[in-house]
Amino acid sequence: MSDLILHHFDPSPFAEKIRLVFGLKGLAWRSVDIPMVPPKPDLTALTGGYRRTPVLQVGADIYCDTRLIALELERRFPNPTLFPGATRGLALALASWADRSFFDPGAALAMGTNLGLLPEPLLADRKAFFNFMDFSRLGEDVPHMYTQLRSQLDTLEQALAVGTDFLGGSAPGWADIGAYFPVWMVRGNLANVADVLAPFPLVRAFADRMLALGHGQRSELSATDALAVARAATPLPGAGVTLRDEVATALNLQAGDTVQVTPDDYGKTPVTGKLYSYTMHEVAVQRTDERAGNVVVHFPRAQYRVERA
Ligand SMILES: N[C@@H](CCC(=O)N[C@@H](CS)C(=O)NCC(=O)O)C(=O)O
């Protein structure tokens, strides 16, 4: 099987989710360090324009968004599972809480308390990118964001109060990774993190258990070599279009039509290609790039818009 290649940067909290999946599943992977701000020409040669972090590459298949990357890793490496104790549906649903309600105040605090330390290009980019943050009041909003973060930390504390090591019982899974990654972010970014976490002993112990999962076996790869891997590989056949009625009737499309796929929340850069797969949970487009060759770019179906290009 081709190598797993993660395109990411170390401080990325969303990438930390996937590094923890590698840890949980004990996987070896290649790490390509990508820039924190555009331009990201080597990444977008693979994705066709998608710029968010992280992106998983396996040969000539490119997987965007942590929600799809997790499912793809589960499909390829089912043991140990990301969904212990029949938590699959709940864990997938919980991602909306983790990625938005819990992550947002943590991200706003990480930015708001470190405003003076952030490089100007990063600040300028994120102002336009994080459309859910009000940058004009990031500094003055710090106390408010603490209240928001604390309320989510307490929600997690209550979930852990049943007394199990992890949310689904004795084994860690995707639900835990979602619940933990905002804690990982604030631990790394807030100077007063000991005070912030002090009222939540179960969260602190849980975070230590999550940290112990590690990141699997990581080795570095250059972006140029990752592009060469894509060029030399052939994309997997894919699932085809399993929801023909939905595609034909609701979207007025057919397999092979030129479409664009765009995140519906933030970082809304469309990716254009030929419709390759369309299932309940995934949409994929095939595209050709001078440096990456013939690639298939996969996205989650939920929270992405598919339309004729
Ligand atoms: N829904 C996406 C969100 C990813 C996301 O927001 N990642 C942040 C980094 S933690 C990002 O893309 N920042 C801007 C960038 O890297 O260019 C996912 O789950 O992968």
The ligand as a MOL file (V3000), in Angstrom:
LIG
                    3D

  0  0  0     0  0            999 V3000
M  V30 BEGIN CTAB
M  V30 COUNTS 20 19 0 0 0
M  V30 BEGIN ATOM
M  V30 1 N -13.0750 21.5900 8.3430 0
M  V30 2 C -11.6370 21.6160 8.1700 0
M  V30 3 C -11.0480 22.8080 8.9310 0
M  V30 4 C -9.5440 22.8700 8.8820 0
M  V30 5 C -8.9710 24.2010 9.3900 0
M  V30 6 O -9.6710 25.1620 9.6920 0
M  V30 7 N -7.6380 24.2260 9.4810 0
M  V30 8 C -6.9280 25.4550 9.7930 0
M  V30 9 C -5.5920 25.1130 10.4550 0
M  V30 10 S -5.7790 24.3660 12.0250 0
M  V30 11 C -6.5640 26.1550 8.5120 0
M  V30 12 O -6.8690 25.6460 7.4490 0
M  V30 13 N -5.9180 27.3130 8.6030 0
M  V30 14 C -5.5480 28.0540 7.4400 0
M  V30 15 C -4.4650 27.4200 6.6180 0
M  V30 16 O -3.8200 26.4490 7.0800 0
M  V30 17 O -4.2220 27.8870 5.5270 0
M  V30 18 C -11.0690 20.2820 8.6540 0
M  V30 19 O -11.7110 19.6310 9.4860 0
M  V30 20 O -10.0190 19.8720 8.1470 0
M  V30 END ATOM
M  V30 BEGIN BOND
M  V30 1 1 1 2
M  V30 2 1 2 3
M  V30 3 1 2 18
M  V30 4 1 3 4
M  V30 5 1 4 5
M  V30 6 2 5 6
M  V30 7 1 5 7
M  V30 8 1 7 8
M  V30 9 1 8 9
M  V30 10 1 8 11
M  V30 11 1 9 10
M  V30 12 2 11 12
M  V30 13 1 11 13
M  V30 14 1 13 14
M  V30 15 1 14 15
M  V30 16 2 15 16
M  V30 17 1 15 17
M  V30 18 2 18 19
M  V30 19 1 18 20
M  V30 END BOND
M  V30 END CTAB
M  END
